[in-house]
Amino acid sequence: MTHVVAGSNESFDNLLRRFNKKVQQDGVLSEVRRHECFEAPGEKRKRKEAANRRKNARNSSR
């Protein structure tokens, strides 16, 4: 479960922005969308290949 701790004198907008960023980084929404409906085996393979390409591009640029 994703959570953020409010700092002293931190506005609600700041807290919400940090929470949304954390949720996106953790991949919560993509996980929910993935479980929403059936995914064909070909679509699943394409998604995994695209993720591997992104990961390899990130690692090679370092």
Backbone hydrogen bonds, N-H to C=O, Kabsch-Sander energy under -0.5 kcal/mol:
donor,donor_aa,acceptor,acceptor_aa,energy
10,E,7,G,-1.4
15,L,11,S,-2.1
16,L,12,F,-2.8
17,R,13,D,-2.3
18,R,14,N,-2.4
19,F,15,L,-2.3
20,N,16,L,-2.6
21,K,17,R,-2.1
22,K,18,R,-2.3
23,V,19,F,-2.6
24,Q,20,N,-2.2
25,Q,21,K,-2.3
26,D,22,K,-2.2
27,G,23,V,-0.9
28,V,23,V,-1.7
31,E,27,G,-1.7
32,V,28,V,-2.1
33,R,29,L,-2.6
34,R,30,S,-2.0
35,H,31,E,-1.5
36,E,32,V,-0.6
36,E,33,R,-0.8
37,C,33,R,-0.6
40,A,38,F,-0.5
44,K,40,A,-2.4
45,R,41,P,-2.2
46,K,42,G,-2.3
47,R,43,E,-2.4
48,K,44,K,-2.2
49,E,45,R,-2.5
50,A,46,K,-2.3
51,A,47,R,-2.1
52,N,48,K,-2.3
53,R,49,E,-2.3
54,R,50,A,-2.3
55,K,51,A,-2.5
56,N,52,N,-2.7
57,A,53,R,-2.3
58,R,54,R,-2.1
59,N,55,K,-2.3
60,S,56,N,-2.3
61,S,57,A,-1.2
62,R,59,N,-0.6
